[in-house]
Amino acid sequence: MRTFNYIVERDPGTGILVGSVPGLPGAHSQGETIEELEKNLREVLGMLFEDGEPEFESEFLGLQTIRMG
């Protein structure tokens, strides 16, 4: 079983959630809920892995916070 981190953002214009797996080209999708987004990302990942192991362009390390002001 593979485990992937993914980033979730909300489109301010539509309210739709947008998710992407950092470093994996084409691994992005959207959904109205986290559950729908995750289901859609699973489908996308399944398609990407159909032809073998895709190559990551980078390695996700985490998020950092910066304060200003």
mmCIF file of the N, C-alpha and C atoms, coordinates in Angstrom:
data_MODEL
# 
_entry.id   MODEL 
# 
loop_
_atom_site.group_PDB 
_atom_site.id 
_atom_site.type_symbol 
_atom_site.label_atom_id 
_atom_site.label_alt_id 
_atom_site.label_comp_id 
_atom_site.label_asym_id 
_atom_site.label_entity_id 
_atom_site.label_seq_id 
_atom_site.pdbx_PDB_ins_code 
_atom_site.Cartn_x 
_atom_site.Cartn_y 
_atom_site.Cartn_z 
_atom_site.occupancy 
_atom_site.B_iso_or_equiv 
_atom_site.pdbx_formal_charge 
_atom_site.auth_seq_id 
_atom_site.auth_comp_id 
_atom_site.auth_asym_id 
_atom_site.auth_atom_id 
_atom_site.pdbx_PDB_model_num 
ATOM 1   N N  . MET A 1 1  ? 0.844   -1.178 0.000   1.00 0.00 ? 1  MET A N  1 
ATOM 2   C CA . MET A 1 1  ? 0.000   0.000  0.000   1.00 0.00 ? 1  MET A CA 1 
ATOM 3   C C  . MET A 1 1  ? 0.890   1.242  0.000   1.00 0.00 ? 1  MET A C  1 
ATOM 4   N N  . ARG A 1 2  ? 0.578   2.186  -0.872  1.00 0.00 ? 2  ARG A N  1 
ATOM 5   C CA . ARG A 1 2  ? 1.321   3.447  -0.978  1.00 0.00 ? 2  ARG A CA 1 
ATOM 6   C C  . ARG A 1 2  ? 0.586   4.535  -0.200  1.00 0.00 ? 2  ARG A C  1 
ATOM 7   N N  . THR A 1 3  ? 1.349   5.472  0.334   1.00 0.00 ? 3  THR A N  1 
ATOM 8   C CA . THR A 1 3  ? 0.794   6.617  1.049   1.00 0.00 ? 3  THR A CA 1 
ATOM 9   C C  . THR A 1 3  ? 1.298   7.891  0.391   1.00 0.00 ? 3  THR A C  1 
ATOM 10  N N  . PHE A 1 4  ? 0.403   8.841  0.180   1.00 0.00 ? 4  PHE A N  1 
ATOM 11  C CA . PHE A 1 4  ? 0.749   10.107 -0.453  1.00 0.00 ? 4  PHE A CA 1 
ATOM 12  C C  . PHE A 1 4  ? 0.231   11.267 0.389   1.00 0.00 ? 4  PHE A C  1 
ATOM 13  N N  . ASN A 1 5  ? 1.036   12.299 0.509   1.00 0.00 ? 5  ASN A N  1 
ATOM 14  C CA . ASN A 1 5  ? 0.586   13.563 1.084   1.00 0.00 ? 5  ASN A CA 1 
ATOM 15  C C  . ASN A 1 5  ? -0.019  14.381 -0.048  1.00 0.00 ? 5  ASN A C  1 
ATOM 16  N N  . TYR A 1 6  ? -1.083  15.124 0.259   1.00 0.00 ? 6  TYR A N  1 
ATOM 17  C CA . TYR A 1 6  ? -1.614  16.018 -0.759  1.00 0.00 ? 6  TYR A CA 1 
ATOM 18  C C  . TYR A 1 6  ? -2.014  17.344 -0.123  1.00 0.00 ? 6  TYR A C  1 
ATOM 19  N N  . ILE A 1 7  ? -1.952  18.371 -0.927  1.00 0.00 ? 7  ILE A N  1 
ATOM 20  C CA . ILE A 1 7  ? -2.271  19.734 -0.506  1.00 0.00 ? 7  ILE A CA 1 
ATOM 21  C C  . ILE A 1 7  ? -3.711  20.028 -0.898  1.00 0.00 ? 7  ILE A C  1 
ATOM 22  N N  . VAL A 1 8  ? -4.445  20.674 0.002   1.00 0.00 ? 8  VAL A N  1 
ATOM 23  C CA . VAL A 1 8  ? -5.838  21.041 -0.271  1.00 0.00 ? 8  VAL A CA 1 
ATOM 24  C C  . VAL A 1 8  ? -5.961  22.562 -0.199  1.00 0.00 ? 8  VAL A C  1 
ATOM 25  N N  . GLU A 1 9  ? -6.555  23.132 -1.222  1.00 0.00 ? 9  GLU A N  1 
ATOM 26  C CA . GLU A 1 9  ? -6.837  24.564 -1.263  1.00 0.00 ? 9  GLU A CA 1 
ATOM 27  C C  . GLU A 1 9  ? -8.294  24.740 -1.663  1.00 0.00 ? 9  GLU A C  1 
ATOM 28  N N  . ARG A 1 10 ? -8.865  25.879 -1.316  1.00 0.00 ? 10 ARG A N  1 
ATOM 29  C CA . ARG A 1 10 ? -10.250 26.181 -1.714  1.00 0.00 ? 10 ARG A CA 1 
ATOM 30  C C  . ARG A 1 10 ? -10.219 27.315 -2.731  1.00 0.00 ? 10 ARG A C  1 
ATOM 31  N N  . ASP A 1 11 ? -10.870 27.097 -3.867  1.00 0.00 ? 11 ASP A N  1 
ATOM 32  C CA . ASP A 1 11 ? -10.978 28.138 -4.881  1.00 0.00 ? 11 ASP A CA 1 
ATOM 33  C C  . ASP A 1 11 ? -11.903 29.219 -4.337  1.00 0.00 ? 11 ASP A C  1 
ATOM 34  N N  . PRO A 1 12 ? -11.419 30.453 -4.203  1.00 0.00 ? 12 PRO A N  1 
ATOM 35  C CA . PRO A 1 12 ? -12.241 31.504 -3.610  1.00 0.00 ? 12 PRO A CA 1 
ATOM 36  C C  . PRO A 1 12 ? -13.461 31.880 -4.456  1.00 0.00 ? 12 PRO A C  1 
ATOM 37  N N  . GLY A 1 13 ? -13.394 31.663 -5.738  1.00 0.00 ? 13 GLY A N  1 
ATOM 38  C CA . GLY A 1 13 ? -14.505 32.027 -6.603  1.00 0.00 ? 13 GLY A CA 1 
ATOM 39  C C  . GLY A 1 13 ? -15.639 31.018 -6.595  1.00 0.00 ? 13 GLY A C  1 
ATOM 40  N N  . THR A 1 14 ? -15.293 29.740 -6.504  1.00 0.00 ? 14 THR A N  1 
ATOM 41  C CA . THR A 1 14 ? -16.307 28.686 -6.595  1.00 0.00 ? 14 THR A CA 1 
ATOM 42  C C  . THR A 1 14 ? -16.533 27.939 -5.282  1.00 0.00 ? 14 THR A C  1 
ATOM 43  N N  . GLY A 1 15 ? -15.573 28.019 -4.372  1.00 0.00 ? 15 GLY A N  1 
ATOM 44  C CA . GLY A 1 15 ? -15.666 27.275 -3.124  1.00 0.00 ? 15 GLY A CA 1 
ATOM 45  C C  . GLY A 1 15 ? -15.265 25.816 -3.263  1.00 0.00 ? 15 GLY A C  1 
ATOM 46  N N  . ILE A 1 16 ? -14.902 25.394 -4.466  1.00 0.00 ? 16 ILE A N  1 
ATOM 47  C CA . ILE A 1 16 ? -14.498 24.009 -4.732  1.00 0.00 ? 16 ILE A CA 1 
ATOM 48  C C  . ILE A 1 16 ? -13.122 23.749 -4.118  1.00 0.00 ? 16 ILE A C  1 
ATOM 49  N N  . LEU A 1 17 ? -12.954 22.551 -3.553  1.00 0.00 ? 17 LEU A N  1 
ATOM 50  C CA . LEU A 1 17 ? -11.663 22.149 -3.008  1.00 0.00 ? 17 LEU A CA 1 
ATOM 51  C C  . LEU A 1 17 ? -10.790 21.608 -4.136  1.00 0.00 ? 17 LEU A C  1 
ATOM 52  N N  . VAL A 1 18 ? -9.540  22.006 -4.136  1.00 0.00 ? 18 VAL A N  1 
ATOM 53  C CA . VAL A 1 18 ? -8.584  21.571 -5.145  1.00 0.00 ? 18 VAL A CA 1 
ATOM 54  C C  . VAL A 1 18 ? -7.443  20.880 -4.417  1.00 0.00 ? 18 VAL A C  1 
ATOM 55  N N  . GLY A 1 19 ? -7.102  19.674 -4.846  1.00 0.00 ? 19 GLY A N  1 
ATOM 56  C CA . GLY A 1 19 ? -6.034  18.924 -4.199  1.00 0.00 ? 19 GLY A CA 1 
ATOM 57  C C  . GLY A 1 19 ? -4.973  18.518 -5.191  1.00 0.00 ? 19 GLY A C  1 
ATOM 58  N N  . SER A 1 20 ? -3.725  18.462 -4.714  1.00 0.00 ? 20 SER A N  1 
ATOM 59  C CA . SER A 1 20 ? -2.618  18.022 -5.564  1.00 0.00 ? 20 SER A CA 1 
ATOM 60  C C  . SER A 1 20 ? -1.575  17.306 -4.726  1.00 0.00 ? 20 SER A C  1 
ATOM 61  N N  . VAL A 1 21 ? -0.932  16.328 -5.338  1.00 0.00 ? 21 VAL A N  1 
ATOM 62  C CA . VAL A 1 21 ? 0.163   15.608 -4.712  1.00 0.00 ? 21 VAL A CA 1 
ATOM 63  C C  . VAL A 1 21 ? 1.451   16.291 -5.150  1.00 0.00 ? 21 VAL A C  1 
ATOM 64  N N  . PRO A 1 22 ? 2.163   16.929 -4.218  1.00 0.00 ? 22 PRO A N  1 
ATOM 65  C CA . PRO A 1 22 ? 3.384   17.656 -4.586  1.00 0.00 ? 22 PRO A CA 1 
ATOM 66  C C  . PRO A 1 22 ? 4.412   16.743 -5.248  1.00 0.00 ? 22 PRO A C  1 
ATOM 67  N N  . GLY A 1 23 ? 5.001   17.246 -6.317  1.00 0.00 ? 23 GLY A N  1 
ATOM 68  C CA . GLY A 1 23 ? 6.077   16.541 -6.991  1.00 0.00 ? 23 GLY A CA 1 
ATOM 69  C C  . GLY A 1 23 ? 5.643   15.482 -7.979  1.00 0.00 ? 23 GLY A C  1 
ATOM 70  N N  . LEU A 1 24 ? 4.343   15.216 -8.081  1.00 0.00 ? 24 LEU A N  1 
ATOM 71  C CA . LEU A 1 24 ? 3.867   14.184 -8.996  1.00 0.00 ? 24 LEU A CA 1 
ATOM 72  C C  . LEU A 1 24 ? 3.015   14.839 -10.085 1.00 0.00 ? 24 LEU A C  1 
ATOM 73  N N  . PRO A 1 25 ? 3.602   15.052 -11.257 1.00 0.00 ? 25 PRO A N  1 
ATOM 74  C CA . PRO A 1 25 ? 2.886   15.731 -12.344 1.00 0.00 ? 25 PRO A CA 1 
ATOM 75  C C  . PRO A 1 25 ? 1.572   15.034 -12.688 1.00 0.00 ? 25 PRO A C  1 
ATOM 76  N N  . GLY A 1 26 ? 0.524   15.822 -12.838 1.00 0.00 ? 26 GLY A N  1 
ATOM 77  C CA . GLY A 1 26 ? -0.783  15.295 -13.211 1.00 0.00 ? 26 GLY A CA 1 
ATOM 78  C C  . GLY A 1 26 ? -1.629  14.817 -12.045 1.00 0.00 ? 26 GLY A C  1 
ATOM 79  N N  . ALA A 1 27 ? -1.052  14.785 -10.842 1.00 0.00 ? 27 ALA A N  1 
ATOM 80  C CA . ALA A 1 27 ? -1.780  14.285 -9.674  1.00 0.00 ? 27 ALA A CA 1 
ATOM 81  C C  . ALA A 1 27 ? -2.520  15.422 -8.995  1.00 0.00 ? 27 ALA A C  1 
ATOM 82  N N  . HIS A 1 28 ? -3.632  15.821 -9.601  1.00 0.00 ? 28 HIS A N  1 
ATOM 83  C CA . HIS A 1 28 ? -4.459  16.883 -9.033  1.00 0.00 ? 28 HIS A CA 1 
ATOM 84  C C  . HIS A 1 28 ? -5.906  16.632 -9.412  1.00 0.00 ? 28 HIS A C  1 
ATOM 85  N N  . SER A 1 29 ? -6.805  17.096 -8.561  1.00 0.00 ? 29 SER A N  1 
ATOM 86  C CA . SER A 1 29 ? -8.233  16.932 -8.820  1.00 0.00 ? 29 SER A CA 1 
ATOM 87  C C  . SER A 1 29 ? -8.998  17.939 -7.975  1.00 0.00 ? 29 SER A C  1 
ATOM 88  N N  . GLN A 1 30 ? -10.311 17.817 -7.981  1.00 0.00 ? 30 GLN A N  1 
ATOM 89  C CA . GLN A 1 30 ? -11.142 18.731 -7.209  1.00 0.00 ? 30 GLN A CA 1 
ATOM 90  C C  . GLN A 1 30 ? -12.377 18.008 -6.690  1.00 0.00 ? 30 GLN A C  1 
ATOM 91  N N  . GLY A 1 31 ? -13.070 18.643 -5.759  1.00 0.00 ? 31 GLY A N  1 
ATOM 92  C CA . GLY A 1 31 ? -14.291 18.080 -5.213  1.00 0.00 ? 31 GLY A CA 1 
ATOM 93  C C  . GLY A 1 31 ? -14.983 19.094 -4.329  1.00 0.00 ? 31 GLY A C  1 
ATOM 94  N N  . GLU A 1 32 ? -16.259 18.871 -4.083  1.00 0.00 ? 32 GLU A N  1 
ATOM 95  C CA . GLU A 1 32 ? -17.021 19.786 -3.232  1.00 0.00 ? 32 GLU A CA 1 
ATOM 96  C C  . GLU A 1 32 ? -16.783 19.515 -1.749  1.00 0.00 ? 32 GLU A C  1 
ATOM 97  N N  . THR A 1 33 ? -16.347 18.301 -1.412  1.00 0.00 ? 33 THR A N  1 
ATOM 98  C CA . THR A 1 33 ? -16.043 17.926 -0.030  1.00 0.00 ? 33 THR A CA 1 
ATOM 99  C C  . THR A 1 33 ? -14.684 17.238 -0.005  1.00 0.00 ? 33 THR A C  1 
ATOM 100 N N  . ILE A 1 34 ? -14.117 17.108 1.198   1.00 0.00 ? 34 ILE A N  1 
ATOM 101 C CA . ILE A 1 34 ? -12.843 16.386 1.331   1.00 0.00 ? 34 ILE A CA 1 
ATOM 102 C C  . ILE A 1 34 ? -13.012 14.945 0.851   1.00 0.00 ? 34 ILE A C  1 
ATOM 103 N N  . GLU A 1 35 ? -14.128 14.327 1.183   1.00 0.00 ? 35 GLU A N  1 
ATOM 104 C CA . GLU A 1 35 ? -14.366 12.937 0.778   1.00 0.00 ? 35 GLU A CA 1 
ATOM 105 C C  . GLU A 1 35 ? -14.398 12.797 -0.744  1.00 0.00 ? 35 GLU A C  1 
ATOM 106 N N  . GLU A 1 36 ? -15.096 13.729 -1.401  1.00 0.00 ? 36 GLU A N  1 
ATOM 107 C CA . GLU A 1 36 ? -15.164 13.689 -2.863  1.00 0.00 ? 36 GLU A CA 1 
ATOM 108 C C  . GLU A 1 36 ? -13.795 13.961 -3.467  1.00 0.00 ? 36 GLU A C  1 
ATOM 109 N N  . LEU A 1 37 ? -13.078 14.933 -2.907  1.00 0.00 ? 37 LEU A N  1 
ATOM 110 C CA . LEU A 1 37 ? -11.739 15.248 -3.395  1.00 0.00 ? 37 LEU A CA 1 
ATOM 111 C C  . LEU A 1 37 ? -10.827 14.031 -3.278  1.00 0.00 ? 37 LEU A C  1 
ATOM 112 N N  . GLU A 1 38 ? -10.838 13.361 -2.127  1.00 0.00 ? 38 GLU A N  1 
ATOM 113 C CA . GLU A 1 38 ? -9.969  12.200 -1.929  1.00 0.00 ? 38 GLU A CA 1 
ATOM 114 C C  . GLU A 1 38 ? -10.344 11.064 -2.883  1.00 0.00 ? 38 GLU A C  1 
ATOM 115 N N  . LYS A 1 39 ? -11.633 10.835 -3.090  1.00 0.00 ? 39 LYS A N  1 
ATOM 116 C CA . LYS A 1 39 ? -12.078 9.814  -4.047  1.00 0.00 ? 39 LYS A CA 1 
ATOM 117 C C  . LYS A 1 39 ? -11.545 10.129 -5.438  1.00 0.00 ? 39 LYS A C  1 
ATOM 118 N N  . ASN A 1 40 ? -11.663 11.399 -5.850  1.00 0.00 ? 40 ASN A N  1 
ATOM 119 C CA . ASN A 1 40 ? -11.198 11.812 -7.169  1.00 0.00 ? 40 ASN A CA 1 
ATOM 120 C C  . ASN A 1 40 ? -9.682  11.697 -7.287  1.00 0.00 ? 40 ASN A C  1 
ATOM 121 N N  . LEU A 1 41 ? -8.949  12.051 -6.222  1.00 0.00 ? 41 LEU A N  1 
ATOM 122 C CA . LEU A 1 41 ? -7.492  11.913 -6.251  1.00 0.00 ? 41 LEU A CA 1 
ATOM 123 C C  . LEU A 1 41 ? -7.076  10.451 -6.345  1.00 0.00 ? 41 LEU A C  1 
ATOM 124 N N  . ARG A 1 42 ? -7.799  9.571  -5.657  1.00 0.00 ? 42 ARG A N  1 
ATOM 125 C CA . ARG A 1 42 ? -7.498  8.127  -5.751  1.00 0.00 ? 42 ARG A CA 1 
ATOM 126 C C  . ARG A 1 42 ? -7.642  7.643  -7.202  1.00 0.00 ? 42 ARG A C  1 
ATOM 127 N N  . GLU A 1 43 ? -8.681  8.105  -7.885  1.00 0.00 ? 43 GLU A N  1 
ATOM 128 C CA . GLU A 1 43 ? -8.888  7.726  -9.283  1.00 0.00 ? 43 GLU A CA 1 
ATOM 129 C C  . GLU A 1 43 ? -7.740  8.234  -10.157 1.00 0.00 ? 43 GLU A C  1 
ATOM 130 N N  . VAL A 1 44 ? -7.340  9.476  -9.947  1.00 0.00 ? 44 VAL A N  1 
ATOM 131 C CA . VAL A 1 44 ? -6.241  10.057 -10.726 1.00 0.00 ? 44 VAL A CA 1 
ATOM 132 C C  . VAL A 1 44 ? -4.950  9.286  -10.466 1.00 0.00 ? 44 VAL A C  1 
ATOM 133 N N  . LEU A 1 45 ? -4.651  9.000  -9.197  1.00 0.00 ? 45 LEU A N  1 
ATOM 134 C CA . LEU A 1 45 ? -3.443  8.246  -8.865  1.00 0.00 ? 45 LEU A CA 1 
ATOM 135 C C  . LEU A 1 45 ? -3.486  6.856  -9.493  1.00 0.00 ? 45 LEU A C  1 
ATOM 136 N N  . GLY A 1 46 ? -4.653  6.222  -9.475  1.00 0.00 ? 46 GLY A N  1 
ATOM 137 C CA . GLY A 1 46 ? -4.788  4.915  -10.104 1.00 0.00 ? 46 GLY A CA 1 
ATOM 138 C C  . GLY A 1 46 ? -4.440  4.958  -11.578 1.00 0.00 ? 46 GLY A C  1 
ATOM 139 N N  . MET A 1 47 ? -4.905  5.996  -12.273 1.00 0.00 ? 47 MET A N  1 
ATOM 140 C CA . MET A 1 47 ? -4.599  6.142  -13.695 1.00 0.00 ? 47 MET A CA 1 
ATOM 141 C C  . MET A 1 47 ? -3.114  6.396  -13.917 1.00 0.00 ? 47 MET A C  1 
ATOM 142 N N  . LEU A 1 48 ? -2.501  7.217  -13.058 1.00 0.00 ? 48 LEU A N  1 
ATOM 143 C CA . LEU A 1 48 ? -1.074  7.514  -13.210 1.00 0.00 ? 48 LEU A CA 1 
ATOM 144 C C  . LEU A 1 48 ? -0.209  6.277  -13.009 1.00 0.00 ? 48 LEU A C  1 
ATOM 145 N N  . PHE A 1 49 ? -0.654  5.361  -12.155 1.00 0.00 ? 49 PHE A N  1 
ATOM 146 C CA . PHE A 1 49 ? 0.126   4.164  -11.854 1.00 0.00 ? 49 PHE A CA 1 
ATOM 147 C C  . PHE A 1 49 ? -0.192  2.986  -12.782 1.00 0.00 ? 49 PHE A C  1 
ATOM 148 N N  . GLU A 1 50 ? -1.162  3.145  -13.684 1.00 0.00 ? 50 GLU A N  1 
ATOM 149 C CA . GLU A 1 50 ? -1.507  2.062  -14.610 1.00 0.00 ? 50 GLU A CA 1 
ATOM 150 C C  . GLU A 1 50 ? -0.326  1.640  -15.475 1.00 0.00 ? 50 GLU A C  1 
ATOM 151 N N  . ASP A 1 51 ? 0.483   2.589  -15.875 1.00 0.00 ? 51 ASP A N  1 
ATOM 152 C CA . ASP A 1 51 ? 1.608   2.301  -16.773 1.00 0.00 ? 51 ASP A CA 1 
ATOM 153 C C  . ASP A 1 51 ? 2.916   2.087  -16.025 1.00 0.00 ? 51 ASP A C  1 
ATOM 154 N N  . GLY A 1 52 ? 2.841   1.806  -14.733 1.00 0.00 ? 52 GLY A N  1 
ATOM 155 C CA . GLY A 1 52 ? 4.056   1.608  -13.943 1.00 0.00 ? 52 GLY A CA 1 
ATOM 156 C C  . GLY A 1 52 ? 4.241   2.735  -12.948 1.00 0.00 ? 52 GLY A C  1 
ATOM 157 N N  . GLU A 1 53 ? 5.373   2.742  -12.320 1.00 0.00 ? 53 GLU A N  1 
ATOM 158 C CA . GLU A 1 53 ? 5.690   3.716  -11.280 1.00 0.00 ? 53 GLU A CA 1 
ATOM 159 C C  . GLU A 1 53 ? 6.069   5.068  -11.904 1.00 0.00 ? 53 GLU A C  1 
ATOM 160 N N  . PRO A 1 54 ? 5.260   6.107  -11.680 1.00 0.00 ? 54 PRO A N  1 
ATOM 161 C CA . PRO A 1 54 ? 5.627   7.425  -12.234 1.00 0.00 ? 54 PRO A CA 1 
ATOM 162 C C  . PRO A 1 54 ? 6.790   8.029  -11.455 1.00 0.00 ? 54 PRO A C  1 
ATOM 163 N N  . GLU A 1 55 ? 7.514   8.921  -12.096 1.00 0.00 ? 55 GLU A N  1 
ATOM 164 C CA . GLU A 1 55 ? 8.652   9.578  -11.450 1.00 0.00 ? 55 GLU A CA 1 
ATOM 165 C C  . GLU A 1 55 ? 8.209   10.868 -10.786 1.00 0.00 ? 55 GLU A C  1 
ATOM 166 N N  . PHE A 1 56 ? 8.620   11.027 -9.542  1.00 0.00 ? 56 PHE A N  1 
ATOM 167 C CA . PHE A 1 56 ? 8.360   12.267 -8.817  1.00 0.00 ? 56 PHE A CA 1 
ATOM 168 C C  . PHE A 1 56 ? 9.365   13.316 -9.259  1.00 0.00 ? 56 PHE A C  1 
ATOM 169 N N  . GLU A 1 57 ? 8.911   14.556 -9.417  1.00 0.00 ? 57 GLU A N  1 
ATOM 170 C CA . GLU A 1 57 ? 9.799   15.661 -9.786  1.00 0.00 ? 57 GLU A CA 1 
ATOM 171 C C  . GLU A 1 57 ? 10.480  16.252 -8.564  1.00 0.00 ? 57 GLU A C  1 
ATOM 172 N N  . SER A 1 58 ? 9.880   16.058 -7.393  1.00 0.00 ? 58 SER A N  1 
ATOM 173 C CA . SER A 1 58 ? 10.456  16.571 -6.151  1.00 0.00 ? 58 SER A CA 1 
ATOM 174 C C  . SER A 1 58 ? 9.904   15.759 -4.991  1.00 0.00 ? 58 SER A C  1 
ATOM 175 N N  . GLU A 1 59 ? 10.454  15.976 -3.809  1.00 0.00 ? 59 GLU A N  1 
ATOM 176 C CA . GLU A 1 59 ? 10.019  15.272 -2.603  1.00 0.00 ? 59 GLU A CA 1 
ATOM 177 C C  . GLU A 1 59 ? 9.341   16.250 -1.662  1.00 0.00 ? 59 GLU A C  1 
ATOM 178 N N  . PHE A 1 60 ? 8.110   15.945 -1.255  1.00 0.00 ? 60 PHE A N  1 
ATOM 179 C CA . PHE A 1 60 ? 7.379   16.797 -0.321  1.00 0.00 ? 60 PHE A CA 1 
ATOM 180 C C  . PHE A 1 60 ? 7.974   16.637 1.069   1.00 0.00 ? 60 PHE A C  1 
ATOM 181 N N  . LEU A 1 61 ? 8.354   17.748 1.690   1.00 0.00 ? 61 LEU A N  1 
ATOM 182 C CA . LEU A 1 61 ? 8.955   17.705 3.019   1.00 0.00 ? 61 LEU A CA 1 
ATOM 183 C C  . LEU A 1 61 ? 8.030   18.216 4.102   1.00 0.00 ? 61 LEU A C  1 
ATOM 184 N N  . GLY A 1 62 ? 7.109   19.092 3.779   1.00 0.00 ? 62 GLY A N  1 
ATOM 185 C CA . GLY A 1 62 ? 6.191   19.607 4.782   1.00 0.00 ? 62 GLY A CA 1 
ATOM 186 C C  . GLY A 1 62 ? 5.856   21.061 4.536   1.00 0.00 ? 62 GLY A C  1 
ATOM 187 N N  . LEU A 1 63 ? 5.138   21.641 5.492   1.00 0.00 ? 63 LEU A N  1 
ATOM 188 C CA . LEU A 1 63 ? 4.742   23.036 5.411   1.00 0.00 ? 63 LEU A CA 1 
ATOM 189 C C  . LEU A 1 63 ? 5.428   23.817 6.537   1.00 0.00 ? 63 LEU A C  1 
ATOM 190 N N  . GLN A 1 64 ? 5.718   25.040 6.269   1.00 0.00 ? 64 GLN A N  1 
ATOM 191 C CA . GLN A 1 64 ? 6.311   25.936 7.259   1.00 0.00 ? 64 GLN A CA 1 
ATOM 192 C C  . GLN A 1 64 ? 5.443   27.183 7.346   1.00 0.00 ? 64 GLN A C  1 
ATOM 193 N N  . THR A 1 65 ? 5.519   27.876 8.456   1.00 0.00 ? 65 THR A N  1 
ATOM 194 C CA . THR A 1 65 ? 4.769   29.112 8.656   1.00 0.00 ? 65 THR A CA 1 
ATOM 195 C C  . THR A 1 65 ? 5.745   30.266 8.796   1.00 0.00 ? 65 THR A C  1 
ATOM 196 N N  . ILE A 1 66 ? 5.427   31.361 8.150   1.00 0.00 ? 66 ILE A N  1 
ATOM 197 C CA . ILE A 1 66 ? 6.246   32.579 8.291   1.00 0.00 ? 66 ILE A CA 1 
ATOM 198 C C  . ILE A 1 66 ? 5.325   33.692 8.768   1.00 0.00 ? 66 ILE A C  1 
ATOM 199 N N  . ARG A 1 67 ? 5.785   34.457 9.760   1.00 0.00 ? 67 ARG A N  1 
ATOM 200 C CA . ARG A 1 67 ? 4.993   35.568 10.283  1.00 0.00 ? 67 ARG A CA 1 
ATOM 201 C C  . ARG A 1 67 ? 5.608   36.879 9.825   1.00 0.00 ? 67 ARG A C  1 
ATOM 202 N N  . MET A 1 68 ? 4.741   37.802 9.509   1.00 0.00 ? 68 MET A N  1 
ATOM 203 C CA . MET A 1 68 ? 5.206   39.118 9.057   1.00 0.00 ? 68 MET A CA 1 
ATOM 204 C C  . MET A 1 68 ? 4.463   40.186 9.843   1.00 0.00 ? 68 MET A C  1 
ATOM 205 N N  . GLY A 1 69 ? 5.147   41.279 10.051  1.00 0.00 ? 69 GLY A N  1 
ATOM 206 C CA . GLY A 1 69 ? 4.491   42.418 10.667  1.00 0.00 ? 69 GLY A CA 1 
ATOM 207 C C  . GLY A 1 69 ? 4.665   42.586 12.090  1.00 0.00 ? 69 GLY A C  1 
# 
